[in-house]
Amino acid sequence: MRDYIDENTIGVVAILGSTFIGHFEDVALLKKKELDCLHAERPDLDIPIHVDAASGGFVAPFAFPRLKWDFALSRVVSINVSGHKYGLTYPGLGWIIFRDESILSKDLVFTVDYIGGPPPAFTLNFSRPSAMMVGQYYNFIRLSREGYRNVIHNCLANAKLLLGPSRKAASSCFAAISIFL
Ligand SMILES: Cc1ncc(COP(=O)(O)O)c(C=O)c1O
């Protein structure tokens, strides 16, 4: 890792839930063993972490509540999550949250005087449907933390159930490659 970092590095991305098998990278280890040590050796290299929690952001808090991967780790400054995955809403809702306002460059925020006011916006496009936001809000209220916990535990139980027969058939047809279950 350290060989890839120099004074031009603006951040390191850790993936919480890889696209192919849902693997969680160890964000706490990355912070402590790599970036904290590097900072101790080279005080000029104080590298922040962005966590790509597109898939894992709605899994980790419910399946592994003690796992440290988010703003509890001081180096984590931003996190993206896809609401349309385990947030259980329509495509394509996703968002990014920042540890605090100072992290988001003002150059990325624009304001236009539009229909009665200049709302600051940090976005890549303009008019979009808001159905998924309403859907997400509904799910938050309808399911709450406990509902999401039940859904995720159910998903994991189903995955384990499916894994049994696929392991048996592995020699002939399938190979189970998930390391979680
Ligand atoms: C690790 C990871 N990051 C980002 C994305 C993209 O997320 P979205 O579908 O919300 O654009 C995916 C999609 O599968 C992903 O697996």
Ligand as a Chemical Component Dictionary entry (heavy atoms), coordinates in Angstrom:
data_LIG
# 
_chem_comp.id                   LIG 
_chem_comp.type                 NON-POLYMER 
_chem_comp.pdbx_formal_charge   0 
_chem_comp.three_letter_code    LIG 
# 
loop_
_chem_comp_atom.comp_id 
_chem_comp_atom.atom_id 
_chem_comp_atom.alt_atom_id 
_chem_comp_atom.type_symbol 
_chem_comp_atom.charge 
_chem_comp_atom.model_Cartn_x 
_chem_comp_atom.model_Cartn_y 
_chem_comp_atom.model_Cartn_z 
_chem_comp_atom.pdbx_ordinal 
LIG C1 C1 C 0 -18.261 -1.353 -4.500 1  
LIG C2 C2 C 0 -19.221 -0.598 -5.364 2  
LIG N1 N1 N 0 -19.104 0.732  -5.468 3  
LIG C3 C3 C 0 -19.975 1.456  -6.232 4  
LIG C4 C4 C 0 -20.983 0.839  -6.921 5  
LIG C5 C5 C 0 -21.918 1.685  -7.742 6  
LIG O1 O1 O 0 -23.056 1.954  -7.013 7  
LIG P1 P1 P 0 -24.388 2.489  -7.718 8  
LIG O2 O2 O 0 -25.049 1.322  -8.345 9  
LIG O3 O3 O 0 -25.203 3.071  -6.597 10 
LIG O4 O4 O 0 -23.969 3.517  -8.717 11 
LIG C6 C6 C 0 -21.131 -0.537 -6.845 12 
LIG C7 C7 C 0 -22.198 -1.208 -7.607 13 
LIG O5 O5 O 0 -22.336 -2.388 -7.610 14 
LIG C8 C8 C 0 -20.247 -1.275 -6.033 15 
LIG O6 O6 O 0 -20.361 -2.602 -5.901 16 
# 
loop_
_chem_comp_bond.comp_id 
_chem_comp_bond.atom_id_1 
_chem_comp_bond.atom_id_2 
_chem_comp_bond.value_order 
_chem_comp_bond.pdbx_ordinal 
LIG C1 C2 SING 1  
LIG C2 N1 SING 2  
LIG C2 C8 DOUB 3  
LIG N1 C3 DOUB 4  
LIG C3 C4 SING 5  
LIG C4 C5 SING 6  
LIG C4 C6 DOUB 7  
LIG C5 O1 SING 8  
LIG O1 P1 SING 9  
LIG P1 O2 DOUB 10 
LIG P1 O3 SING 11 
LIG P1 O4 SING 12 
LIG C6 C7 SING 13 
LIG C6 C8 SING 14 
LIG C7 O5 DOUB 15 
LIG C8 O6 SING 16 
# 
